[in-house]
Amino acid sequence: MAGIAVIGAGMGAMAAAARLAVAGHRVAVFERGATYGGAVGRFERDGFAFDTGPGLLHLPAVYRDLFVKTGREPLERCVELTQVDPASRHVFPDGTVVTLPNASRAGVLAALDEALGAGRGERWSDLMVRAREAWDTARRPLLEEPLRADWRVLGRDPYPAVRRRLFGLGGGRGPTTATLAEVARRELADPRLTALLESHALAYGFDPRTAPASAAVLPYMEQTFGSWYVGGGMRALADALYARCRARKVEFTFGAEVTRIVEKDGRVAGVELADGRPADAEFVVAGIDPARLPELCAGRALWGEGDVRPAPEPGEGAAARLTVCLALRGARPADAVHRTVVHAADRAAEPAGVFGDGHGRREPCARPTVTVLRPDDPTTRPDDDHEAVTLTATVAPHGPVDWRDPEALERAADGLVETAEAAVPGLRERVLWREVRSPADSGPVPGPALPGREGRFLRPGNRTRIPGLYAVGGWSHPGGGLAHAGMSGALVAGLIVHGDDWHGSE
């Protein structure tokens, strides 16, 4: 069978490597860093441990399928997978608090009615029904198939059209071109429901003012398929996938930077490492940002004029995250919620601070939306008299704040801690120490692909113009996030095993 070189050891790259190895190929992974997992990291100190990337898993079926297809051990035998219930608690600026159950449409409806007032749950439920229609329409071509040559069909938003009088949009602009913010304003009415909807977009790095209405599938996916936590932190999932790759004889070389993709007779022939070593291969799978790929291919254009461009524009799913890891004295209360979202006091200021106000100005939001993660996991703390808490906020990757300025970074972290006290009373008095992870170090985080808006929210296709060269991972089709990275690996493996005419799983 063919020899395959994989560039990078992120989750999408390892997902492809495991599937290709099971298909009988010889697979070698070259990772310039010291470890695997990409953004799925873990920070440990003094007996405390924190996820520094994704904190929860959505659409676990992607990894269940991966582990079933690559071995006889199913996912649940390799990691401890627990449904988080309640799924989340939301604290709004007016003091309203709502606790939402996991994967229960009726439960969410009842919780919203009780906390926000009669009828609010029905409004949210109606929106989720429309989101389900969008999901059912776009799921297969967007997530389960390689990006089509006629990818522009995904430029049409599948979010169901509603009566024009509901939107009040003029100028010939049909309702299916509405943004998520417009949908929220017209369909939800209540500013707290709007904040709930828009917070999902912001968490994935999307600007609600420009994201298509189809972004409503983000809360739909979470509400329908649930939120899951991996015992030992999300890094345990990366550990399990790495172990599966090794069990299938995938070779890993760390500290090995690929500096050139070698071509011969019009197709790839392998890679060359920074130390000059060649590695022959009949296929190359690149688990890196596609924007970097041309420099490894002597500047060749890898996607044509009609293809999806490699780099999204600002506001199109490439924001950054500020993360604060807190080591706390005192036990985790028995009634603590795994995830609490403390919403920004000024909902308009937040997207303007991250993506701009439309006039080229960006003023950082003084109190952005903060997600507070408090896993009830003994592996995250030295003993039961302490607690590990992680705070995250979506921020601009560069611009209004110099994230390399230690003072600016600490001021921003102070703001997150102060805001998080709405979720953890007396938080500041409990802090033993904290570790701040700067967006300057992690860089922008890719969001999942979305249909609509003329394809502006799609990612570059997995196939390139060089035969034998494929792109995988969060910056490629179908976009970022743990589940989408796993899907990307499945698509690339399918293209190599079955050929470029393969249209996806049956």
N, C-alpha and C positions, 0 to 999 in steps of 0.2 A: 504494500500500500504506500501512499504518498508520504513524503516527509513534510511536516508543516512547522513553520516557525511562527510563534506568537509573540508579539511585541507588547510587553506589559503584563502584569499579573493582577489586574483589577477583577472585579466580580464577573463582568461580561466576558473578559478574556478567558478566565478560568472556566466559566460555563461552557464556552465554545471548546476549550481544550479537552475537558472531560468527555463531552459528547463525541468529539472527533477521535479520541483515543479508543473509546468503546467501539467505534465504527472500524477500528483496525489500523488507523493511521499512526505514524510515529510523530509525536508532538513534542517540541522543545519550546519552552517559555523563557524569554529573556526580559528580565526586569531590572531597570537601572537603579531602583531603590534597594533597600535592605530586606524588604519583606513583601508579602502579598496582601491582597485585599483592597488596594486602592484607597478610596475614601472611607472604607469601613475600618476605622482605627479604634484604638483603646489606649487610654492614658492611665497609668498606675503610679501610685505614690503612697507610702505609709499605710499600706493595707486598703486604701481606697482605689476604686477603679471606675472609669467613666467611658462611655461611648463618645468618640469625637466625630463620628459621622452620623449616619441614620440611627435613630433610637428605637424605631418600630418597623415592623414588616407588614406590608399590605399585599394582597394577592399572594398568599403563601402557596397557592396551587402551582405557581411558576417553579418554585424550588422543590415542591413535592414531585412534580413531573421530572425535573432534572435528576433528582436522586433515584427515582424509580428507573429512569431510562439509562442510567449509568452504573447501576449495580443492584444487588438484591436487598441492600439495606435501605429502607425508606427514610425520609427526612427525620421523622420523629424518633428513629433509633439513633440518629447521629447528633441531634440537638434536642434540648428541652424547649418545646414550643408551647406557649401559653397565651390564650386569648385574654386581652386586657379588658377588664370590666370593672367599673364603667370605662368606656372608651376615652372619654375626656370630660373635663370640667371647664366651663368658660366663665370668665369674670369680666363683666362689661363696665365701662366707665361710670355708669349711673349706679353701680353697686349691685346690679342684678347678677345672680349666679345661676347657671343651669348645668346640670350634670346629665350627660348623654350616655345611654347604655350602648353596649357593643353589638353591632349587627342586628338591630331590632328596629324596623321601621315604625312599628306601632309604639314601641317604647320611646323612641325619639319624639314622635308626635305628641305623646302624653307629657313628656318632660318639658317640651317647649311650651305647650299650652299652660302647664302649671306654673312655669317660671316667668313667662313673658306675657301671658294673657290668652284667653280663649280665641281660637282661630289662627294663632301664630303657627301652631304645629301643622295645621292643614295647609297653610301657605307653603311651608317648607316641604311638606310631603308632595304637594303638587309639582313643585320645582324638581324634586327628585324623580318623579314619574317622567318628566320631560328629559331629565338627564339620563334616565335609563334608556329611553328611545334613542338618544344620541349615542350612548354606549353600544347598544345592540347594532346600530347602523355602522359605526366606525370600527368596532373592536377588531374584526377580522382583517380588513385591509390596513388598519393602522398598527396593529400589534402582532398579528399572527402570520403576516405575509411579508416578504421582502418588499421594499418600496417599489411600486409599479413604475414602469416607464411613463405611464400617463398619470403620474403622481398628482397632477393638478386637480384631479377629481376630489382629492382630499383637501383642496383649497376651499371647497364649499362646506359651510358649517352644517353638521347634521342636527344641531339643536332644533327641535321642532318649531316651525313657524307659528306665531300666535297672531291674533288679529292686529292689523296695523294701528287701530285706534288705541289698543292697549299700550303700544310703544309710543305712539305719537311721533313717529319718525317721518320726516319729510324729505324732499329733495330726491325722490326716487330711491332712497336707501331702504331696502327691504328689511324686515324684521330678522331674517336669518343672518344678517351681517352685524347684528347687535353685539356689543361687547359684554363681558361679564358684569361690569358695573351697571350698564343699562338694564340688563336682565334683573339684577338685584333691586335696582330702584323701582322698576315697574311691577315686578312680580312679588316682591317681598314686603316692600313698604316700610316695615319696621327696621330702624337703623341697627338694631342688635342682630337681627337675622342677616342683614346686609354684611355686617362685620363678620359674622360666622361664615358666610359664603366666601367673602373676599379673603379671609385669613387662610383658607386652603390654597388659594392661588398664590398669595404672598409666600407661604411656606415652601412652595415649589419654585419660587423665583419669578413669578409672573406678575405683571402690572395689571390689576383688574380693569383699569381704564382702557387698555389696549388688547387684553387677552380676549379671544373669541368666547362667545356664549358656551361653546362646547367645553370650556374649563369647568362647567358645572359637574362634569363626570368625576372630578377629583374628590369632592366629598361623597359622591354617589359610590365610588369604588370603596372608600373607607367604610361607609355606612353599611354597604351590602356584604362585603367580604371580610370585614372586621379588621381590627388592629391586633397584632401579635407581637409578643416579646420573646426573645431567645434567652434562655437561662445562661448566665455568664456574660450577657451583653451580646450585641449584634456581631462583635468580633468572633464569637463562637461559630456563627454561620460561615464566616470566611475561613475559619480553621477547618470546619467540616468539609467545605468545598475543596480546600487545598489538599486535605487528606484523601478525598475521593480522587482527585487528579493523580496524586502519587500512587494510590492503589491501582490506578489504571495505567501506570508506567509513564506518565507525563514527566518529562525532565524539566527541572527549574534551574536557572542560573541567575543569581542575584548579583547586584553591582555590575550588571552587564548592559551598557547603553548601546542601543542600535543607532548607528550614525548614517547608514545607507541601506536602501533597499536595492538589491542587485537585480538587473534585468538581463535577459538573454533571449534572442530570437523573438522579441515582441511580448514576452511574458516574464513574470517574476521568476528568479532563480535562487533566491535566498536573501540573506541579510549580511551586513558587515558590522562588526562591533567597534567600539571606540578604540580598542587596543589593536585594531587591524585584523582580528580574527574573522574569517568568513564562516558562515553557516549555510550550507546548501539547503534548499527547500523548494518543493514544487508549488507550495502555496504559502502565502504570508498573511497572517491575521493581525491587524494593527489595532491594539486596544488603547489608542492614544487619541488626543484631540485631532480630528481630521484636518484642522487648520495647520497642523504641524507636518502632515504627511508630505506635501509637495517638496519640502526642504530635504526629505529623505529620498526623494525620487528625482533629483537633479532639476527641481523646479517644474516638473511636468504637471499639467492640469489633470486632475484626477476625476473631476466632475465637470461636465460640459456646461455650456451656456444655459441649456434647458434643464439642468439638474438642480437639485436643492443646494443652495450655497452652504459652504462648510461652517460659517460663523454667523450666529444670530445677531441681530441688532440689539442695542440696549433695550431692556424691558421685555425681551422675548424669551425669557426663561434662562437667564444667566446672571442672577444676582449672587451675592455671597452671604455667608453666615458668620455672625459673631457668637462665639461659644464661651461660656464661663463655667468651669468645673468647680464645685463648692464642696469642700470637706467640712462636715458639720458635726459639732458635739451634740449629744442628745439623740434619743432613739426616734426612729420613724414612727409617727402616730399610727395606730391601727386603722384609723379611718382616712388616712392619706390616700389621695388619688394618684395613679401612676403619671397621668399627664394633665396639666392644667394650662390653659391658654389665657393669659391676661391681655386683654385687647387694648390697643392704643387709645389714649384719650382723644386725640385728634386724628380721625380716620382719614381725612384728606391730606394731612401733612405727611403721613407715612409713605404712601406711594410716591409722592412728590419728592421726598427726601431720598428715596432709593433710586427712582427712575427719572426724576426731573419733573418740573412743573409745566413742561410744554414750551417754555421760553428759554431753555438753556440753563436754567438755574436749579440747583439742588441744595437745599438746606437740610441737614440731618434732623430727623425727627427726634425731639428731646426724649420722648417716652414711647418707643416703638412697641409693637406687639411682642410679648415674651412668652415662649413656650417653656414650661417648667416640667422636667422629667424626674420622677421620684420612684424608681423601680424598687419593689420589695424583693431584693435579690441579695442574699448573704454574701455573694462573691464580690459585691461592690463596696463593702465596708469592712473595717477590721473586726468589728464585733457589733452586737445589737445595741450598744450605747452610742453608736455613731450612725451617720447617714450620709450618703453620696447623692448630690443633686446636680443636675445639669440644666443650664439656662441657654437658650438660643434665641436669636433675633435675625431677621432678614435685613441685610444692609447693602449699600452700594459697595461693589468691590474696590472702587477707588473714586476719588473726586472730592466730595465735601469733607471727608475725614481722612487724614493721613494715618493709615493703619500701622505704619512703621514708627510713628511717634509714640513712645511709651506712655507719655502723659495723656495724650488723646485716647489711647487704647484703654487706659485705666479709668478715665472719666466715663467712657462709654460703658465699661463693665460696671462701674458704680451705678449708672442709670438702670441697667438690667437688674441688678440686685435689689435696688430700691423698688422697682416695679414688681418684682417677684414676691415682695412681702405680702401682696394681696393674695397670694397662693400659699405662702409659708409664713405665717405671722411670727414676728420676732426673728426673722432670718438673719439679719446682720449681726445680732448678738451671738448667734450660734456658729459663726464662721471661724474655723480653725485656720484655714488657708484657702487660697483659690488659685486656679490656673486659668489664664485667659488665652484662648486660641484666636489669633488674629486672622481676618480675611486676607491679609497680605500673604500669609503662609499657605492657606488652603486654596485661595483663588476662587473664581466664580464656580458655582455649582450648577450643572445642567439640569433643566427641568424636563419632564416627559414631553413627547411630541403631542401636539393637539391639531385636530383638523380645523379648517376654517381660515379666514383672513388671507386668502390667496396663497396658502402654504407657508406663510411666514413663520409658523411655529412647528414646522417639520424639521427633521434632522437629515443630514446627508445619508444617502442610501448605503447599504452595506457593500454593494458591488462598486468597484471603481472602473476607470477606463483602462487600467492595466490588467490584463487577464491574470488571474491567480492572486490578486491583491484584494483583500476585504477589510472593511472597517467594522469594529465592534465596540460596544460600551456606551456609556451615557451620552457622549457627544455625537453618536451615530444613531441611525434609526433603530428602535423607536424612542430614543431619548433616555433621560436620566431617571434615577431612582432604582432601588434594589430590584424590584420586580421587572422593570423595563430592561435593566442590564441583563438579567437572566433571559429575557425574551430575545434580546439582541444576540446573545450567544447561541440560542437555539436556531435563529434565522441563519447566522453565518455557517453553522455546522450543516444545516440543511442544504445550503447553496453548494458547499464543497462536496458533500456526500452525493447529492442528487443532481448537481449541475445547475448552471445559471438559469435554466428554464423552470426550475422548481418554483412552485407558487405557494408553498406553505403546507402546514400539516393538514391532513384530511380529517 
